Amino acid sequence: MSQPLPDSSVAAAFDDSGIGAVRGRSLPERSDLVLAFARVLHVNGQSTNQTLAAAERLTKGLSLGGTIIADWEGVQILATDGNARLASFVAASPTGVDMDRVACAMRAIGKLDAGRISLPAAIEMVKEIAHRPPAPTWLFALAAAAGAAALSVIFGVEHLGAIALIVASSAAGAVLRRAISRHSTNALLQPLCAALLAGMIGALAVRCNLSSSLRLVAVCPCMILVPGPHFLNGMMDLSAARVSLGTSRLIFAGLVVTAISIGLLLGLGILGVTLPVDGPGRAVPLWLDVISAGVAVAAYSIFFSTPLHMLGWPVAVGMLAHALRWWTLAGGAGAATGAFVACLVVGIILTPIARRSHMPFAAIGFASVVSMIPGVFLFRMASGLIQLAHDSNAPSELWGASVANAMTAVTIILAMGFGLIVPKLAIDRLGDQATRPGS
Protein backbone atom coordinates (compact mmCIF):
# COMPACT_ATOMS: atom_id res chain seq x y z
CA MET A 1 0.00 0.00 0.00
CA SER A 2 1.34 3.41 -0.94
CA GLN A 3 2.23 5.90 1.77
CA PRO A 4 0.73 9.42 1.70
CA LEU A 5 4.07 11.22 1.37
CA PRO A 6 7.34 10.05 -0.18
CA ASP A 7 10.29 10.03 2.20
CA SER A 8 13.66 11.72 1.82
CA SER A 9 15.15 8.75 -0.02
CA VAL A 10 12.58 9.24 -2.76
CA ALA A 11 13.34 12.96 -2.95
CA ALA A 12 17.02 12.19 -3.37
CA ALA A 13 16.26 10.02 -6.38
CA PHE A 14 15.10 13.02 -8.42
CA ASP A 15 17.25 15.59 -10.14
CA ASP A 16 16.41 19.23 -10.76
CA SER A 17 15.42 18.86 -14.39
CA GLY A 18 11.72 19.61 -13.79
CA ILE A 19 8.62 17.70 -14.70
CA GLY A 20 9.75 16.99 -18.24
CA ALA A 21 12.22 14.33 -17.09
CA VAL A 22 9.89 11.86 -15.43
CA ARG A 23 9.84 8.84 -17.71
CA GLY A 24 12.87 7.36 -15.95
CA ARG A 25 11.26 7.61 -12.51
CA SER A 26 9.52 4.69 -10.93
CA LEU A 27 5.77 4.29 -11.13
CA PRO A 28 5.32 4.14 -7.33
CA GLU A 29 7.23 7.40 -6.86
CA ARG A 30 5.08 9.32 -9.31
CA SER A 31 1.89 7.70 -8.01
CA ASP A 32 2.75 8.72 -4.45
CA LEU A 33 3.29 12.32 -5.50
CA VAL A 34 -0.16 12.45 -7.11
CA LEU A 35 -1.73 10.91 -4.01
CA ALA A 36 0.07 13.37 -1.73
CA PHE A 37 -1.38 16.37 -3.54
CA ALA A 38 -4.83 14.78 -3.85
CA ARG A 39 -4.85 14.03 -0.14
CA VAL A 40 -4.03 17.63 0.80
CA LEU A 41 -6.90 18.90 -1.34
CA HIS A 42 -9.36 16.24 -0.21
CA VAL A 43 -8.90 16.64 3.56
CA ASN A 44 -8.88 20.44 3.52
CA GLY A 45 -12.23 21.21 1.92
CA GLN A 46 -11.63 21.34 -1.83
CA SER A 47 -14.61 20.09 -3.84
CA THR A 48 -14.32 16.59 -5.22
CA ASN A 49 -14.60 17.82 -8.82
CA GLN A 50 -11.70 20.22 -8.39
CA THR A 51 -9.63 17.66 -6.43
CA LEU A 52 -9.97 15.03 -9.14
CA ALA A 53 -9.38 17.54 -11.93
CA ALA A 54 -6.17 18.76 -10.28
CA ALA A 55 -4.99 15.19 -9.62
CA GLU A 56 -5.70 14.12 -13.21
CA ARG A 57 -3.85 17.18 -14.51
CA LEU A 58 -0.85 16.24 -12.39
CA THR A 59 -1.08 12.61 -13.49
CA LYS A 60 -0.89 13.56 -17.15
CA GLY A 61 2.01 15.90 -16.47
CA LEU A 62 3.87 13.02 -14.83
CA SER A 63 3.32 10.86 -17.95
CA LEU A 64 0.93 8.56 -16.14
CA GLY A 65 -2.41 7.16 -17.15
CA GLY A 66 -5.07 5.74 -14.91
CA THR A 67 -8.06 6.49 -12.71
CA ILE A 68 -8.33 8.47 -9.47
CA ILE A 69 -11.17 7.92 -6.99
CA ALA A 70 -11.96 9.93 -3.86
CA ASP A 71 -14.29 8.64 -1.14
CA TRP A 72 -14.83 9.19 2.57
CA GLU A 73 -12.07 6.80 3.58
CA GLY A 74 -9.39 8.22 1.33
CA VAL A 75 -8.02 8.65 -2.19
CA GLN A 76 -6.97 5.82 -4.47
CA ILE A 77 -5.29 5.70 -7.85
CA LEU A 78 -4.92 3.02 -10.48
CA ALA A 79 -1.82 4.33 -12.26
CA THR A 80 -0.53 3.00 -15.56
CA ASP A 81 2.69 3.56 -17.46
CA GLY A 82 2.77 1.50 -20.61
CA ASN A 83 2.12 -2.09 -19.53
CA ALA A 84 2.92 -1.37 -15.87
CA ARG A 85 0.01 -0.93 -13.46
CA LEU A 86 -0.10 0.09 -9.80
CA ALA A 87 -3.04 0.46 -7.42
CA SER A 88 -2.31 2.77 -4.48
CA PHE A 89 -4.43 4.14 -1.64
CA VAL A 90 -3.96 6.80 1.03
CA ALA A 91 -6.28 7.36 3.98
CA ALA A 92 -7.87 10.82 3.91
CA SER A 93 -11.16 11.64 5.65
CA PRO A 94 -12.43 15.04 4.43
CA THR A 95 -13.39 16.49 7.81
CA GLY A 96 -11.34 19.71 7.73
CA VAL A 97 -11.41 23.05 5.94
CA ASP A 98 -8.20 25.01 5.34
CA MET A 99 -8.26 27.37 2.39
CA ASP A 100 -4.60 28.35 2.77
CA ARG A 101 -3.46 24.75 2.25
CA VAL A 102 -5.80 24.27 -0.69
CA ALA A 103 -4.68 27.47 -2.40
CA CYS A 104 -1.00 26.59 -1.89
CA ALA A 105 -1.50 23.05 -3.22
CA MET A 106 -3.33 24.25 -6.32
CA ARG A 107 -0.62 26.80 -7.06
CA ALA A 108 2.08 24.16 -6.58
CA ILE A 109 0.33 21.82 -9.03
CA GLY A 110 0.17 24.63 -11.58
CA LYS A 111 3.88 25.39 -11.19
CA LEU A 112 4.78 21.72 -11.41
CA ASP A 113 2.67 21.24 -14.51
CA ALA A 114 4.29 24.29 -16.12
CA GLY A 115 7.77 22.99 -15.32
CA ARG A 116 8.63 25.92 -13.03
CA ILE A 117 9.56 23.69 -10.08
CA SER A 118 11.44 20.42 -9.94
CA LEU A 119 10.08 17.14 -8.63
CA PRO A 120 12.24 17.22 -5.49
CA ALA A 121 10.92 20.70 -4.77
CA ALA A 122 7.35 19.50 -5.34
CA ILE A 123 7.83 16.63 -2.88
CA GLU A 124 9.14 18.94 -0.20
CA MET A 125 6.47 21.49 -1.01
CA VAL A 126 3.56 19.09 -0.55
CA LYS A 127 5.01 18.01 2.79
CA GLU A 128 5.22 21.62 3.91
CA ILE A 129 1.70 22.40 2.69
CA ALA A 130 0.21 19.41 4.50
CA HIS A 131 1.66 20.67 7.79
CA ARG A 132 1.03 24.40 7.43
CA PRO A 133 -0.36 25.61 10.77
CA PRO A 134 -3.89 27.01 10.99
CA ALA A 135 -4.62 30.51 12.25
CA PRO A 136 -3.05 31.14 15.68
CA THR A 137 -5.29 30.49 18.69
CA TRP A 138 -5.61 34.19 19.61
CA LEU A 139 -6.79 35.05 16.10
CA PHE A 140 -9.10 32.02 16.01
CA ALA A 141 -10.67 33.08 19.33
CA LEU A 142 -10.99 36.69 18.18
CA ALA A 143 -12.72 35.56 14.98
CA ALA A 144 -15.08 33.33 16.94
CA ALA A 145 -16.01 36.20 19.25
CA ALA A 146 -16.52 38.66 16.41
CA GLY A 147 -18.50 36.16 14.31
CA ALA A 148 -20.87 35.21 17.12
CA ALA A 149 -21.38 38.86 18.09
CA ALA A 150 -22.16 39.74 14.47
CA LEU A 151 -24.69 36.92 14.22
CA SER A 152 -26.35 38.08 17.45
CA VAL A 153 -26.80 41.55 15.96
CA ILE A 154 -28.33 40.06 12.80
CA PHE A 155 -30.74 38.02 14.93
CA GLY A 156 -31.79 41.08 16.92
CA VAL A 157 -29.81 41.21 20.17
CA GLU A 158 -30.88 44.23 22.22
CA HIS A 159 -28.43 44.64 25.11
CA LEU A 160 -24.68 45.26 25.23
CA GLY A 161 -24.42 42.96 28.25
CA ALA A 162 -25.71 40.05 26.18
CA ILE A 163 -23.22 40.82 23.40
CA ALA A 164 -20.38 40.87 25.95
CA LEU A 165 -21.42 37.44 27.22
CA ILE A 166 -21.63 36.11 23.66
CA VAL A 167 -18.13 37.41 22.93
CA ALA A 168 -16.72 35.82 26.10
CA SER A 169 -18.52 32.51 25.54
CA SER A 170 -17.44 32.23 21.90
CA ALA A 171 -13.82 33.11 22.63
CA ALA A 172 -13.68 30.61 25.49
CA GLY A 173 -15.23 27.95 23.26
CA ALA A 174 -12.63 28.58 20.56
CA VAL A 175 -9.77 28.23 23.05
CA LEU A 176 -11.38 25.04 24.38
CA ARG A 177 -11.64 23.61 20.86
CA ARG A 178 -7.97 24.27 20.18
CA ALA A 179 -7.00 22.70 23.51
CA ILE A 180 -9.04 19.58 22.75
CA SER A 181 -7.52 19.31 19.26
CA ARG A 182 -4.08 18.85 20.83
CA HIS A 183 -5.23 15.71 22.63
CA SER A 184 -7.95 14.21 20.40
CA THR A 185 -8.66 13.95 16.70
CA ASN A 186 -12.35 13.14 17.25
CA ALA A 187 -14.23 15.48 14.92
CA LEU A 188 -17.35 15.51 17.14
CA LEU A 189 -15.75 16.15 20.52
CA GLN A 190 -14.74 19.76 19.84
CA PRO A 191 -18.19 21.09 18.82
CA LEU A 192 -19.86 19.05 21.58
CA CYS A 193 -17.69 20.57 24.33
CA ALA A 194 -17.85 24.10 22.91
CA ALA A 195 -21.65 23.90 22.66
CA LEU A 196 -21.86 22.51 26.20
CA LEU A 197 -19.89 25.50 27.48
CA ALA A 198 -22.08 27.90 25.50
CA GLY A 199 -25.22 26.28 26.87
CA MET A 200 -24.03 26.60 30.47
CA ILE A 201 -23.07 30.25 30.02
CA GLY A 202 -26.39 30.89 28.28
CA ALA A 203 -28.27 29.24 31.15
CA LEU A 204 -26.44 31.43 33.68
CA ALA A 205 -27.41 34.46 31.60
CA VAL A 206 -31.07 33.42 31.76
CA ARG A 207 -30.84 32.91 35.53
CA CYS A 208 -29.33 36.40 35.89
CA ASN A 209 -31.97 37.94 33.56
CA LEU A 210 -29.35 38.79 30.94
CA SER A 211 -30.91 36.80 28.09
CA SER A 212 -34.29 37.04 26.38
CA SER A 213 -36.51 34.22 25.19
CA LEU A 214 -34.41 34.06 22.01
CA ARG A 215 -31.56 32.62 24.12
CA LEU A 216 -29.03 34.35 21.85
CA VAL A 217 -26.33 34.16 24.52
CA ALA A 218 -26.49 30.38 24.21
CA VAL A 219 -27.41 30.00 20.54
CA CYS A 220 -25.01 32.39 18.76
CA PRO A 221 -21.76 30.76 20.02
CA CYS A 222 -23.20 27.47 18.71
CA MET A 223 -24.14 28.93 15.33
CA ILE A 224 -20.48 29.44 14.46
CA LEU A 225 -19.92 25.68 14.90
CA VAL A 226 -22.34 24.60 12.12
CA PRO A 227 -20.36 22.73 9.39
CA GLY A 228 -21.71 24.53 6.35
CA PRO A 229 -18.91 23.59 3.90
CA HIS A 230 -19.58 19.90 4.48
CA PHE A 231 -23.27 20.39 3.67
CA LEU A 232 -22.35 22.19 0.42
CA ASN A 233 -19.65 19.73 -0.62
CA GLY A 234 -22.02 16.85 0.10
CA MET A 235 -24.75 18.37 -2.07
CA MET A 236 -22.24 19.01 -4.87
CA ASP A 237 -21.12 15.37 -4.71
CA LEU A 238 -24.72 14.16 -4.88
CA SER A 239 -25.36 16.43 -7.87
CA ALA A 240 -22.41 14.70 -9.58
CA ALA A 241 -23.87 11.25 -8.72
CA ARG A 242 -21.12 10.51 -6.16
CA VAL A 243 -23.76 9.01 -3.91
CA SER A 244 -21.47 7.33 -1.39
CA LEU A 245 -19.18 10.32 -0.77
CA GLY A 246 -22.00 12.87 -0.88
CA THR A 247 -24.09 10.87 1.58
CA SER A 248 -21.09 10.44 3.87
CA ARG A 249 -20.43 14.18 3.89
CA LEU A 250 -24.06 14.96 4.70
CA ILE A 251 -24.18 12.33 7.44
CA PHE A 252 -21.00 13.75 8.97
CA ALA A 253 -22.44 17.28 8.87
CA GLY A 254 -25.63 15.96 10.46
CA LEU A 255 -23.64 14.26 13.22
CA VAL A 256 -21.79 17.51 13.96
CA VAL A 257 -25.09 19.41 14.18
CA THR A 258 -26.43 16.67 16.47
CA ALA A 259 -23.35 16.98 18.71
CA ILE A 260 -23.81 20.76 18.84
CA SER A 261 -27.49 20.38 19.71
CA ILE A 262 -26.76 17.83 22.44
CA GLY A 263 -24.09 20.06 23.97
CA LEU A 264 -26.27 23.17 23.82
CA LEU A 265 -29.38 21.56 25.30
CA LEU A 266 -27.40 19.68 27.94
CA GLY A 267 -25.64 22.88 29.00
CA LEU A 268 -28.98 24.68 29.30
CA GLY A 269 -30.60 21.72 31.05
CA ILE A 270 -27.94 21.53 33.75
CA LEU A 271 -29.38 24.72 35.24
CA GLY A 272 -32.97 23.87 34.38
CA VAL A 273 -33.28 26.19 31.36
CA THR A 274 -34.94 25.21 28.08
CA LEU A 275 -34.68 26.56 24.55
CA PRO A 276 -38.08 27.86 23.41
CA VAL A 277 -39.33 26.14 20.28
CA ASP A 278 -41.12 29.18 18.87
CA GLY A 279 -38.98 32.14 19.86
CA PRO A 280 -40.03 35.33 18.04
CA GLY A 281 -37.69 36.93 15.55
CA ARG A 282 -36.55 40.54 15.46
CA ALA A 283 -35.94 42.70 12.43
CA VAL A 284 -32.84 44.89 12.15
CA PRO A 285 -32.15 47.88 9.86
CA LEU A 286 -30.54 47.24 6.50
CA TRP A 287 -27.30 49.08 7.31
CA LEU A 288 -26.82 47.14 10.54
CA ASP A 289 -27.59 43.81 8.86
CA VAL A 290 -25.09 44.43 6.05
CA ILE A 291 -22.26 45.60 8.31
CA SER A 292 -22.79 42.68 10.70
CA ALA A 293 -22.81 40.28 7.75
CA GLY A 294 -19.43 41.61 6.63
CA VAL A 295 -17.98 41.01 10.09
CA ALA A 296 -19.42 37.48 10.16
CA VAL A 297 -17.98 36.67 6.72
CA ALA A 298 -14.52 37.89 7.75
CA ALA A 299 -14.70 35.81 10.94
CA TYR A 300 -15.65 32.63 9.12
CA SER A 301 -12.96 33.20 6.54
CA ILE A 302 -10.42 33.30 9.35
CA PHE A 303 -11.88 30.05 10.74
CA PHE A 304 -11.08 28.48 7.40
CA SER A 305 -7.52 29.90 7.35
CA THR A 306 -8.16 32.14 4.39
CA PRO A 307 -5.06 34.16 3.46
CA LEU A 308 -5.72 37.72 4.62
CA HIS A 309 -5.18 39.16 1.14
CA MET A 310 -8.11 37.03 -0.09
CA LEU A 311 -10.68 38.35 2.42
CA GLY A 312 -11.92 41.20 0.23
CA TRP A 313 -14.09 39.27 -2.21
CA PRO A 314 -15.95 37.05 0.30
CA VAL A 315 -16.67 40.02 2.57
CA ALA A 316 -17.89 42.27 -0.26
CA VAL A 317 -20.03 39.56 -1.85
CA GLY A 318 -21.39 38.48 1.54
CA MET A 319 -22.51 42.03 2.32
CA LEU A 320 -24.17 42.30 -1.10
CA ALA A 321 -25.91 38.96 -0.56
CA HIS A 322 -27.32 40.10 2.79
CA ALA A 323 -28.59 43.32 1.28
CA LEU A 324 -30.42 41.32 -1.39
CA ARG A 325 -31.82 38.98 1.23
CA TRP A 326 -32.99 41.92 3.37
CA TRP A 327 -34.78 43.52 0.41
CA THR A 328 -36.33 40.19 -0.58
CA LEU A 329 -37.68 39.61 2.92
CA ALA A 330 -38.89 43.22 3.16
CA GLY A 331 -40.85 42.61 -0.05
CA GLY A 332 -42.83 39.85 1.64
CA ALA A 333 -40.90 36.75 0.47
CA GLY A 334 -40.14 33.86 2.79
CA ALA A 335 -36.83 32.98 4.41
CA ALA A 336 -36.10 30.23 1.86
CA THR A 337 -36.72 32.58 -1.09
CA GLY A 338 -34.47 35.22 0.42
CA ALA A 339 -31.71 32.68 0.99
CA PHE A 340 -32.04 31.37 -2.57
CA VAL A 341 -31.77 34.81 -4.17
CA ALA A 342 -28.75 35.74 -2.06
CA CYS A 343 -26.98 32.44 -2.64
CA LEU A 344 -27.65 32.55 -6.38
CA VAL A 345 -25.82 35.87 -6.61
CA VAL A 346 -22.98 34.54 -4.45
CA GLY A 347 -22.63 31.49 -6.68
CA ILE A 348 -22.55 33.56 -9.86
CA ILE A 349 -19.90 35.97 -8.55
CA LEU A 350 -17.67 33.70 -6.47
CA THR A 351 -17.40 30.64 -8.72
CA PRO A 352 -15.00 32.24 -11.23
CA ILE A 353 -13.14 33.94 -8.37
CA ALA A 354 -12.67 30.64 -6.55
CA ARG A 355 -11.42 29.01 -9.76
CA ARG A 356 -8.92 31.77 -10.44
CA SER A 357 -7.63 32.08 -6.86
CA HIS A 358 -7.59 28.29 -6.23
CA MET A 359 -9.81 28.52 -3.16
CA PRO A 360 -12.35 25.79 -2.25
CA PHE A 361 -15.76 27.08 -3.33
CA ALA A 362 -17.64 25.36 -0.48
CA ALA A 363 -15.63 27.28 2.11
CA ILE A 364 -15.60 30.68 0.42
CA GLY A 365 -19.26 30.36 -0.58
CA PHE A 366 -20.41 29.29 2.88
CA ALA A 367 -18.44 32.07 4.55
CA SER A 368 -20.32 34.58 2.40
CA VAL A 369 -23.77 33.30 3.43
CA VAL A 370 -23.01 32.01 6.90
CA SER A 371 -25.74 33.84 8.81
CA MET A 372 -28.40 32.34 6.53
CA ILE A 373 -27.65 28.80 7.72
CA PRO A 374 -30.74 27.83 9.74
CA GLY A 375 -28.86 26.58 12.79
CA VAL A 376 -31.28 28.23 15.20
CA PHE A 377 -34.19 26.31 13.63
CA LEU A 378 -32.27 23.04 13.96
CA PHE A 379 -31.54 23.75 17.63
CA ARG A 380 -35.18 24.64 18.31
CA MET A 381 -36.32 21.49 16.53
CA ALA A 382 -34.00 19.40 18.75
CA SER A 383 -35.36 21.18 21.83
CA GLY A 384 -38.90 20.45 20.73
CA LEU A 385 -38.15 16.76 20.18
CA ILE A 386 -36.67 16.46 23.66
CA GLN A 387 -39.69 18.18 25.21
CA LEU A 388 -42.00 15.86 23.30
CA ALA A 389 -40.04 12.83 24.51
CA HIS A 390 -40.50 13.91 28.12
CA ASP A 391 -44.19 14.78 27.85
CA SER A 392 -46.54 12.24 26.34
CA ASN A 393 -49.39 14.77 26.66
CA ALA A 394 -47.57 17.59 24.93
CA PRO A 395 -49.85 20.25 23.43
CA SER A 396 -50.42 20.29 19.71
CA GLU A 397 -48.69 23.69 19.51
CA LEU A 398 -45.41 22.04 20.50
CA TRP A 399 -45.80 19.43 17.77
CA GLY A 400 -46.63 22.10 15.22
CA ALA A 401 -43.72 24.34 16.21
CA SER A 402 -41.25 21.45 16.10
CA VAL A 403 -42.40 20.37 12.64
CA ALA A 404 -42.36 23.98 11.42
CA ASN A 405 -38.78 24.45 12.61
CA ALA A 406 -37.72 21.24 10.87
CA MET A 407 -39.40 22.15 7.59
CA THR A 408 -38.03 25.71 7.68
CA ALA A 409 -34.50 24.42 8.24
CA VAL A 410 -34.75 21.86 5.42
CA THR A 411 -36.21 24.32 2.90
CA ILE A 412 -33.58 26.97 3.68
CA ILE A 413 -30.73 24.46 3.38
CA LEU A 414 -32.08 23.20 0.06
CA ALA A 415 -32.62 26.74 -1.22
CA MET A 416 -29.09 27.72 -0.25
CA GLY A 417 -27.66 24.57 -1.79
CA PHE A 418 -29.41 25.06 -5.11
CA GLY A 419 -28.62 28.77 -5.15
CA LEU A 420 -24.91 28.15 -4.70
CA ILE A 421 -24.47 24.92 -6.65
CA VAL A 422 -26.47 25.54 -9.85
CA PRO A 423 -24.41 28.55 -11.02
CA LYS A 424 -21.21 26.81 -9.95
CA LEU A 425 -21.97 23.73 -12.04
CA ALA A 426 -22.88 25.86 -15.06
CA ILE A 427 -19.84 28.12 -14.82
CA ASP A 428 -17.50 25.18 -14.17
CA ARG A 429 -18.80 23.40 -17.26
CA LEU A 430 -18.31 26.49 -19.41
CA GLY A 431 -14.85 27.06 -17.95
CA ASP A 432 -13.79 23.45 -18.54
CA GLN A 433 -14.99 23.59 -22.14
CA ALA A 434 -13.07 26.83 -22.72
CA THR A 435 -9.81 25.40 -21.37
CA ARG A 436 -10.12 21.99 -23.04
CA PRO A 437 -7.55 21.42 -25.79
CA GLY A 438 -8.99 22.12 -29.22
CA SER A 439 -11.77 24.34 -27.88
N, C-alpha and C positions, 0 to 999 in steps of 0.2 A: 504494500500500500504506500502511495506517495505521501511524503511529508509536506506540510503547508508551506515551508520556506526552505530553500536550499541552504546548506551550511557553507562554511568558509572554504572547504575543499572544492566545492562546486564552483564558487566564485573564482578561485585560483585557476580553474581550468579554462577560463575565457581570456581572450586577449582584448585589446582596446579597439578592435577594428569595426565596431558598431554592429547593427543588426543585419547588415548584408552578409556577414561571414558566419552563418549559422549552420550550414549544411553539414559541417564536420562535427557538430556538437551532438551529444547523445540525445536520444528521444526522451528519456526520463528527465534530463536537465531542462529541456525546453518545456516539457509538459508541466513540471513543477513551477516554472516561472509563470506560466499562464494561470495555474491554479492559485498561486500566491496573490496575483493581482485580482483575480475573480473573487477570492475570499475577502480581501479588504473591501471591495465594493459591496459584496453581498451582506456582510455583517454590520455595515455602517449606514444602511438606509437607502442605498441606490436602488432604483426600480429594477425589476428582473429583466425587463427589455433592454435597458441601458447596460446592465451588467453583462448580459450575454452578448450584446453587440460589441462592447469593448473587448471582451475575451476573444470573440471570433476574429476581430480585427487584429489582435495581438497574435493569435494563432496563425493567421495567414502571413503576417510579417515574419514569423519565425519559421516559415516554410513547412508548416504542419497542416494536415487535414484532420478532419474528425468532427465529433459532436460534443457539445458542452451542455450539461444539465444542472440546473440549480433547484434544490428543494429545501425543505425545512431543516434537514439533517446536515446538509453541506453541499458542496459543489463537486461534480465529477466530470471527467473528460475521457473520451475515447479518442486518443490521438493516433494519427497515422502518418507515416513517412515512407512512401513507396510501399513495399510489402510488409514493413514493420508496423505492429500495432501495440498500443499500451493503454490499459484502462487504469486510471488513477482517481483517487477520491481524497478530499480534505474536509474534515468536519467544520461546519460554519453555520451556526444558528443565527438568523437575522433578527436579533433582539435589540440591537443598538442603533443609534442615529448619530453620526458625526460627519458633518458636511465638510469640515476641513480635510479629513482623511480622504473622503470621496473626491473632492476637487483636486487634491494632490495626486491621487492615483490616476485620475483621468488625464491630467496634464503629463504625468510620467509616461503613460501609454502612448500619448500623442508624440512625445519626444522620441520614444523608442522606435515607434513606427516610422518616424521621419529620419531616423538614423542620427539624431543629434546627441544621443547618449549611448554608451557602450553597454553590452550585456552585464559585465561586472558591476557597472554603476547602477543598472536597473535592479539587480539583485539586492544590492545594499539599500537602494532607494525604497524598495517595497518593504524591506525590513523596518526601515526608519518610519515609513508612513504607518505601518501597522501598529507601531508603538508610540505614535505621537500623543502627547498628553491632552486630555480635554481641558476645558476652561478651568482656571484655578478655582479653588473652593470659595474664596471670598467673592469672586466675580459671579460664580454660580449662585451663591446665596443672595447676592445683590439682585441678580436677574429674577430669581424666584420671588423675592419680596416685591420688586417693582411690577412684575407680571401679575401677581395676585392682587396687588393694590389697584392696578389698572382694571382688572376684571371686576373688582368690587364696585368701582366707579361706574362701569358700563351697566352693571346690574342694579344700580341705584342706591349705593350706600349713602347714609345721611350724616354720619357723625365721624369726626376726626379720630375720636377714641377707638372706634371700630376699625378704621383704617390702620391705626398704629398697631392694634392687636393682630390684624391680618399680616402686616409687614413682619412683625416679630415671629409669628407662627410659621410663615412661609420660609423665612430665613433659617429658623431653627430646623425645620423639616429638611431643607436642602443640605445643611451641615450633617444632619443625621443620616441622610441618604449616602453622602460621600463616606461617612464613617463606616456604614454597613458594607459599602462596596469594597472596602479594604479587607474584609473578613469573609465575605460571602458573594458568590456569583449568582445566587438565586434572583431571577428577574422579577419575582413577585414580592420578595421580602421588603425591598426598599419602599415601594409605594404603599404597602400595607402599614409599615411602621410610621411613615410620614403622615398618612391619613389618620392613623390612630392618635398621633400627637395633635394634629389639627382638630380632631373631634373633641379631645379633652380640653384644649384651650377654648374651643368654641362653646363647650358646655359650661366652663367657668365664666365665660362672657355672659351667657344667658343667666346664670345664677347671680351675677353682679349687675344685671340689667344693662349690659353693654351691647347686646345683640337683639335685633328685631326678630320677627317671625320668619324672615327670610334666611336666618342663620348664616349670613354671609361670612362671619368670622370663622365658621367651621367649613363652609362649602368652598370659598374661593381658594384657600391653600390646596384643596384637593383637586380643583379644576385644572391646575397647572400640571397635574400628574397624568391626565388623560392621554393615552398613546395614539394621538391622531395620525401620525405617519404610518403606523402599522395598519390602521383601518384603510387608509388610502392605498397603500401598496397592495394590501389584500384584495381590494376591489379592482385594482388595475390587473392583478394576476388573474382574477376570475374573468375579467373582460377579455383576456387573452387565452382563455380556456386552460389555464394552469390551475386546475381545480384543487389538486392536493396542496400546493404551496399557498394558493390564495385562501383556502379554507383554514390552513394552519395559521396563517397570519391573523385572520379574523378571530379565530379561537383564542390565540395568544392575547390579542387586544381585549377580547371579552374577559379573559381571566384577569388581566391587569385591572380593568374597570371593576370587576367583582372584588378583587383584593382591596381596591380603594374604598369601595362601598362598605365592605366589612369593617375596615379600619375606622372609617368615619362614623358609622353607626355604633360601633362598639365604644369608641371614644366618647360619643355623646351619651350612650347608655350607662356608662360607668357612673355618671353623676345624675342619672335619671332624667335626661333630656332627650327629646325626640326631634326628628326632622319633619316638619309639617309636609304633608303630601300635596297640598294645594296652596302654597305660599303665593301671595299676590306679587305681580311684577311692578316695576317702577320705570317710568320713562325718563330719559335724560336728554338735555339739549344736544343738537347736532354737533356743535363745536366741541363739547365735552366728550361725546362719544368718539369722535374722530381722533382727538388728541390721545385719549386713553387707549384706543385701538393701536395707535402708533407705538406707544410705550409697551403694550402687550406683545406686539410683533417683534420689537427689538429684544425683549426679554426671552421669548421663545427661540429666537435666532441664536442667542447666546447659549441657551440650553443645548442646542444642537451643534455647538462649536463652529458657528459660521465665522469665517474670517471677517474682521471688523470692516474691511474695505468693501465687503459685499452686502452690508446691512441696508444700504440705501434703497435698492429696488424693493425688497420685501416690505419695508416700512412704508414706502410711498404707495405701493399697490394695496397694502393692507388698509391704509387710511382711506384710499379711494373706495375700496370694497365696502367698508363700513358706512361711508357716506351714501353709497347706493342702497345698501340694506336699510339704512335709516329712512331714506326717502320712500323706498318700497313699502316699508311698514307704515309710514305716515299716510300713504295713499290707500290704506285699508287692506293690503295683502297680508297673508299669513306668514308665520315664522319660516316655514319651509320654502315658500316662494322667495322671500327676502334672501335667504341663504343661497338659493339656487342662482339668483341674479348676480349676487356678489361673487360667488365662486366661479361662475361662468366668465366673468370679466377677469378674475385672477388667473384662471386657466389660459385664457387667450393671451394675456400679457406676459405671464411668467414662464410659459412653456419654452418659447424661443430663448429667453434669458437663461433659463436653467440649462438648456442645451449648449449655449455658447460659453457659459461660465463653469460648466462641468459640475453643477450642484445637483443633488438628488431632488427631483421635483416634489416628492411626497413631503419632504421636510420643509422646503421653502414655501410650498403651497399651503401646507397646514399652518405654518407660522403666520402667514398672511391672513388667515381666517380663523385663528384660534378661538376667539371669544364666541364664535358661532357654534362651536361644538356643544351639543346639548347635555353636557355632563350633569348639570343641576337636575334635569329631568330624569336622568338615569339614577341619580342618588335618591330623588324623591320616590321613584318607582320602587327601588329597593326598600326604602323605609315603609312604603305602603304594604309591600309583600310581607315584611316582618310583622307589622301590626295585624295584618289579616291572619297570619299564622298563629298569633297569640290570642286572637279573639274570634271564636267561631260564630259569634253573633254580630259581626262587624256591620255597621250601617252601609247601605247601598252607595252612599256618597263616597265612602272610602274605596269601594270597588271601582266606581266610576273614575275617581281621581287617579287611581293607580294605573288603570288601563289607558286613560288619557295621557298620562306622563309617558307611558311606554310607546304609544302610537306617535306622540309628538317627537320623541327622541329618534325613533326609527325613520320617520318621514324626513326629519332634518338631516340625518346622516346620509340617507339615500339622495336627497336633493344636493347636498354638498358634494357627495361622491360623483354624481352625474355632472354637476356643474364644473368640477375640476377635471374629470377624466375625459369627457367627450372632446373638448377642444385640444387636450393634450394628445389624444390618439390621432385626431385629424392632422394636427400640425406635425407630429412625429412622422406620420405617413408621408406627408408632402415633403418634409425635410429629407427623409431617407431616399425618396425617389429623386430628389434634386442632386443628392450626393452620390447616387449609384453610378458606377462607371457606364458610360455610353448614354447617360441621360442628357 
